[in-house]
Amino acid sequence: MPDITRIASSLLEKLPLAVMMADVSGQVIYANACASRLTGYDPAGREEKWLGRLFPEPMRPTGTPAAWDAHIAPPGAACGATRNGSSATLRRRDGLGLPVRLWREGVDWDGVPYELITFQDRTEEEQAREDGAISALIMQATDRGILVLDPQYRITHANRAVASLLGMTVDALRHAPFGTLLSGAESDIGTLRQFRRQLSLRTGFELDVHTRGPQGTDLWLRCAVTPHFGDDGALADIIVILHDITHDRQLRDLQRDVVEALTDQFSLREMLDFMCRRIELIAPDCMAVVMLSTGAILHAGGHGALPMPVLQAFEGLEASTAGGACGTAIATAEEVVIPDFSQETRWAALRDVAAQQGLAAEWAVPIILRNGDVAGSFSLYFRTPGQPDRWHRRIVNEVVPSVRTVLWA
């Protein structure tokens, strides 16, 4: 048999690649330093090493009993040689499994066939793959919009949440510039300048962006921007997490407009009409009305798009439990929710008028002054059955104190 130790050159021992040579029985007759380190065997020890034990799955020939663990098939095609490398699990001496990239090749040494095996540790690669899979799962599962931009601010990844938010497909967003998100308004140039200027500071920041949703609706998005840099200091990618703050902006604008109206000394009717119309602008699924109680008699103090026959039906009614949800809210000083007029047994005349005008539900909230008196009620009417949602409650919680201020003045 030729002296196989002649291949154990200093170059092989210094290679970061694990190299082993095995005879036709599958016994390892040479392993360089990297191979010894990865397998956990003492390079100076005389313990036998077998390919079938180190690589039980890829090395096992077809049709071999499961108990076989000490031999491999002869080199060549029969033993599954591959030049491209394959993923495999190295079974170390201590029993732990190590993911590796494996190459096998049949070689001839002085007329004797051998198996040349090279492999690389894939632990970091496998961890990166798992981390990537987990990140992808989180990215698709979250209800927050997530974008990944390249150094040229082009979208490389977008999750379903942001696509749904913008009314676009994920494919339509991919490779599009970040400016695609902007609304097309005059403020866009300033937004892009701010985006680039903040990135130049090489730290995370937040940016509010005005964009368009499905059917061209106005959207405001708060972008939490995190730039990532490579080892060379160059920008590698940019993570952008989007949060819909449209309702927050709308409430802020509503509050601002109400304060401006208060300082302009509008009449009570003008003020209450204005508030109702502004509410209907940001909550188009409802119609607002302020019913006042003067001498325990109901009358409309202000309203938006509520049909006139409905308003007229309340005129002159007592501010009591006989006066519909509005009168009941005033009489009891508690909110009243009528989720479906067709299922309501009270107020037959009012119900009939509401049904004729296509109204299906109502929510009435008492307006309680600082001295404890109930001055009226604030009501939202809906054309579809249901309960007021979180957005409706946020609006009313913001508006009722302003109405109270107007009535108290």
PEJOTA-V947016 format. One record per residue. D_CENTER is the distance of its C-alpha to the mean C-alpha in whole Angstrom. Layout:
d_center = (D_CENTER & D_CENTER)
//
This chain:
d_center = (65 & 64 & 63 & 59 & 58 & 59 & 56 & 55 & 55 & 53 & 51 & 49 & 49 & 47 & 45 & 41 & 41 & 42 & 46 & 48 & 51 & 52 & 55 & 55 & 55 & 52 & 53 & 52 & 54 & 53 & 49 & 48 & 47 & 43 & 44 & 46 & 43 & 40 & 42 & 44 & 47 & 50 & 51 & 55 & 55 & 57 & 54 & 54 & 50 & 50 & 47 & 46 & 46 & 43 & 41 & 42 & 40 & 40 & 44 & 45 & 47 & 47 & 49 & 49 & 50 & 47 & 49 & 50 & 48 & 51 & 52 & 50 & 51 & 53 & 52 & 50 & 49 & 50 & 48 & 44 & 45 & 42 & 42 & 38 & 37 & 35 & 33 & 35 & 35 & 38 & 40 & 41 & 44 & 42 & 41 & 37 & 35 & 34 & 32 & 34 & 35 & 38 & 41 & 44 & 47 & 51 & 54 & 57 & 59 & 63 & 63 & 61 & 57 & 54 & 51 & 49 & 45 & 43 & 39 & 36 & 34 & 31 & 29 & 27 & 26 & 25 & 23 & 21 & 21 & 19 & 17 & 16 & 15 & 14 & 11 & 11 & 10 & 8 & 6 & 6 & 6 & 3 & 4 & 3 & 4 & 6 & 9 & 12 & 16 & 19 & 22 & 23 & 20 & 19 & 16 & 16 & 12 & 10 & 7 & 8 & 6 & 7 & 10 & 11 & 11 & 13 & 15 & 15 & 15 & 13 & 17 & 18 & 15 & 16 & 19 & 19 & 20 & 18 & 20 & 19 & 16 & 19 & 21 & 25 & 26 & 29 & 26 & 24 & 27 & 27 & 23 & 23 & 26 & 24 & 21 & 24 & 26 & 23 & 22 & 26 & 26 & 24 & 22 & 18 & 18 & 17 & 17 & 17 & 17 & 19 & 18 & 18 & 17 & 18 & 22 & 22 & 21 & 20 & 17 & 16 & 13 & 13 & 12 & 12 & 14 & 15 & 18 & 19 & 23 & 25 & 28 & 30 & 28 & 27 & 24 & 22 & 18 & 16 & 12 & 11 & 8 & 8 & 9 & 11 & 14 & 17 & 18 & 19 & 21 & 22 & 24 & 25 & 27 & 28 & 29 & 31 & 33 & 34 & 36 & 37 & 39 & 40 & 42 & 43 & 45 & 44 & 46 & 45 & 44 & 43 & 40 & 39 & 39 & 37 & 34 & 34 & 34 & 31 & 29 & 29 & 28 & 25 & 25 & 27 & 27 & 29 & 33 & 34 & 37 & 39 & 42 & 45 & 47 & 51 & 54 & 52 & 51 & 48 & 47 & 44 & 44 & 41 & 39 & 37 & 37 & 38 & 41 & 44 & 46 & 43 & 44 & 48 & 48 & 47 & 50 & 52 & 51 & 51 & 48 & 48 & 46 & 48 & 46 & 43 & 40 & 41 & 44 & 43 & 40 & 43 & 45 & 43 & 41 & 38 & 35 & 36 & 33 & 35 & 32 & 35 & 38 & 39 & 39 & 41 & 44 & 45 & 46 & 47 & 48 & 45 & 43 & 45 & 45 & 41 & 41 & 43 & 41 & 38 & 36 & 35 & 33 & 34 & 33 & 35 & 35 & 38 & 39 & 41 & 43 & 43 & 46 & 45 & 46 & 44 & 44 & 42 & 39 & 36 & 35 & 32 & 33 & 31 & 32 & 30 & 30 & 28 & 27 & 26 & 22 & 20 & 20 & 24 & 25 & 23 & 26 & 29 & 28 & 28 & 31 & 34 & 35 & 35 & 37 & 39 & 40 & 41 & 44 & 45 & 46)
//
